[in-house]
Amino acid sequence: MVKQFSLISICLTVALVLAETQAMSTVNHLLHRSSPLSNSFYALRHGQSLANVAKIISSDPAISTVEHGLSDVGKEQAKLAGETFASDYLKSASQHYQGVAIFTSDFRRARETASLFADELRKKEIILYNEDVVLETRLRERFFGELNGGPDTRYQDVWDIDVKDPNHNEFGVESANSVLERTTNLINELDAMLCHSMSDDNPLMWKCVVVAHGDVLQILQTGFLKDKDASRHRSLNHLETATIRELRLDG
């Protein structure tokens, strides 16, 4: 007799196999995937923040989870991003997905962006995973060490070294490869978790939006391109504030 495997069983089996293969990759956890992601993923950079306006680096969780929220411009940007995404979803994708899952950095500027974005989806009665935005610390901004609080022109000093050594900690910064490791590991976990939320009665997948920061999302894109490290993150098409972009896994 031919056994019939449900879609959920197949999805969970793939997740278990992937967990075993992750030991092969200590930096990019998407590098050794032999199967596509089950859900659709999108990167959303936060809207213009007060730190952007002041042109300072804001990467310390003790400060940035409380301060440096969105400017008035940033709030409008986040609303527009949500409105546009909701419209596109209803036009072309609603019948293929359970709804939208939104995971966000807990930094204030990202939380506010995610909240305003989600509000626009609620207005269109689009189902949200867990009925709300989900906070995720692995989406926090890259920590910029002694440069934190200083002028944002110093980013370039870090990026110039990233190209040569994505493992560097010059100025006390978090390495680019550390960001790549935590974010790609998160993507695999989210995909498996959302897959687990499926049932035989409702086998539809989710559109998953990760709301984060410029450097974090530039680096995450190298993961989806299956780069072995994060060294070329600044050469990729830049995400402006409140820009949303689909993340497609290479190969």
LOMAR-560302 format. One record per residue (C-alpha): residue in one letter; x, y, z. Coordinates in steps of 0.05 Angstrom, whole numbers, padded with zeros to 5 digits, always signed. Example, Ala and Ser with C-alpha at 12.3 -4.5 7.8 and 13.67 -1.06 7.14 Angstrom:
2
a+00246-00090+00156/s+00273-00021+00143/
# end
This chain:
251
m+00000+00000+00000/v+00026+00069-00018/k+00034+00113+00042/q+00006+00183+00037/f+00048+00236+00072/s+00015+00301+00090/l+00047+00367+00070/i+00059+00383+00143/s+00097+00318+00154/i+00141+00330+00094/c+00155+00401+00117/l+00176+00379+00187/t+00220+00324+00159/v+00257+00375+00116/a+00266+00418+00178/l+00298+00361+00217/v+00346+00344+00160/l+00366+00417+00155/a+00380+00420+00230/e+00430+00364+00222/t+00465+00397+00163/q+00471+00465+00197/a+00533+00439+00234/m+00568+00442+00167/s+00560+00518+00164/t+00580+00561+00222/v+00568+00628+00187/n+00513+00625+00134/h+00459+00576+00157/l+00425+00581+00089/l+00487+00560+00051/h+00475+00485+00054/r+00400+00484+00044/s+00383+00432-00008/s+00310+00453-00011/p+00275+00520-00018/l+00244+00556+00041/s+00172+00536+00051/n+00148+00607+00066/s+00160+00673+00030/f+00207+00722+00064/y+00211+00798+00059/a+00260+00848+00088/l+00232+00914+00114/r+00280+00967+00137/h+00253+01013+00191/g+00228+01082+00172/q+00268+01145+00181/s+00288+01149+00254/l+00308+01206+00300/a+00378+01177+00298/n+00378+01182+00222/v+00356+01254+00227/a+00411+01269+00278/k+00461+01230+00235/i+00486+01188+00293/i+00499+01114+00303/s+00447+01082+00348/s+00464+01009+00363/d+00465+01001+00439/p+00404+00960+00461/a+00403+00996+00528/i+00391+01061+00491/s+00359+01042+00425/t+00303+01000+00453/v+00279+01063+00489/e+00302+01122+00447/h+00310+01141+00374/g+00241+01122+00349/l+00212+01144+00283/s+00209+01215+00258/d+00144+01241+00230/v+00171+01225+00161/g+00189+01155+00184/k+00118+01143+00210/e+00088+01162+00143/q+00139+01118+00107/a+00120+01058+00150/k+00045+01069+00138/l+00056+01074+00063/a+00098+01010+00063/g+00042+00974+00099/e-00012+01002+00053/t+00026+00982-00009/f+00042+00913+00017/a-00030+00901+00037/s-00055+00922-00031/d-00007+00876-00068/y-00023+00819-00021/l-00098+00824-00034/k-00089+00830-00109/s-00044+00771-00120/a-00029+00728-00059/s-00087+00724-00009/q-00112+00657-00035/h-00043+00625-00031/y-00024+00644+00041/q-00053+00639+00111/g-00033+00711+00124/v+00027+00753+00142/a+00077+00739+00197/i+00115+00800+00222/f+00179+00792+00263/t+00216+00854+00286/s+00278+00879+00321/d+00260+00904+00390/f+00295+00971+00377/r+00244+01027+00382/r+00249+01050+00310/a+00238+00979+00284/r+00181+00965+00333/e+00145+01028+00313/t+00154+01012+00239/a+00128+00942+00248/s+00068+00966+00288/l+00048+01019+00237/f+00059+00969+00180/a+00015+00918+00216/d-00040+00969+00228/e-00047+00978+00153/l-00055+00903+00143/r-00107+00900+00198/k-00147+00954+00162/k-00152+00906+00103/e-00170+00848+00149/i-00107+00810+00131/i-00092+00755+00182/l-00030+00766+00224/y+00010+00708+00254/n-00004+00707+00329/e-00051+00765+00315/d+00006+00814+00327/v+00078+00834+00314/v+00130+00787+00345/l+00193+00816+00376/e+00259+00781+00358/t+00325+00804+00388/r+00365+00769+00333/l+00340+00824+00286/r+00373+00879+00328/e+00420+00928+00296/r+00493+00908+00289/f+00530+00934+00350/f+00580+00987+00332/g+00620+00988+00396/e+00658+01052+00412/l+00628+01085+00350/n+00558+01082+00381/g+00530+01152+00391/g+00581+01182+00344/p+00571+01209+00273/d+00543+01161+00222/t+00600+01178+00175/r+00641+01128+00216/y+00601+01070+00187/q+00646+01073+00126/d+00707+01060+00170/v+00676+00994+00190/w+00651+00975+00121/d+00720+00985+00090/i+00747+00932+00137/d+00687+00885+00127/v+00707+00875+00055/k+00775+00849+00075/d+00756+00814+00140/p+00682+00800+00155/n+00703+00771+00222/h+00736+00835+00248/n+00717+00869+00313/e+00754+00935+00301/f+00727+00992+00345/g+00692+00938+00386/v+00639+00926+00332/e+00600+00862+00323/s+00630+00826+00263/a+00591+00823+00198/n+00595+00747+00200/s+00565+00746+00270/v+00505+00783+00242/l+00502+00735+00184/e+00503+00675+00231/r+00447+00700+00277/t+00401+00724+00222/t+00406+00664+00175/n+00397+00617+00235/l+00335+00656+00252/i+00307+00649+00181/n+00313+00574+00184/e+00279+00573+00252/l+00223+00618+00230/d+00211+00577+00167/a+00206+00513+00209/m+00162+00546+00261/l+00114+00574+00210/c+00113+00507+00175/h+00095+00475+00241/s+00035+00521+00247/m+00005+00489+00185/s-00047+00434+00188/d-00078+00385+00140/d-00140+00428+00142/n-00101+00491+00127/p-00036+00475+00089/l-00024+00546+00065/m+00042+00581+00079/w+00057+00651+00106/k+00087+00714+00078/c+00139+00731+00131/v+00164+00802+00139/v+00227+00814+00181/v+00234+00886+00204/a+00304+00907+00220/h+00362+00954+00205/g+00405+00975+00147/d+00468+00935+00162/v+00429+00875+00187/l+00387+00869+00125/q+00446+00883+00078/i+00482+00825+00111/l+00421+00780+00111/q+00416+00789+00036/t+00485+00757+00029/g+00456+00697+00065/f+00400+00689+00015/l+00452+00694-00041/k+00487+00636-00007/d+00552+00673+00002/k+00600+00638+00048/d+00611+00702+00087/a+00585+00773+00093/s+00643+00809+00061/r+00605+00839+00001/h+00544+00864+00038/r+00556+00937+00021/s+00561+00922-00054/l+00488+00898-00056/n+00430+00942-00074/h+00418+00986-00013/l+00353+00985+00026/e+00330+01055+00039/t+00287+01071+00100/a+00219+01036+00099/t+00237+00998+00036/i+00210+00927+00032/r+00243+00874-00012/e+00229+00801-00024/l+00286+00755-00004/r+00295+00699-00054/l+00341+00641-00037/d+00392+00627-00092/g+00399+00558-00122/
# end
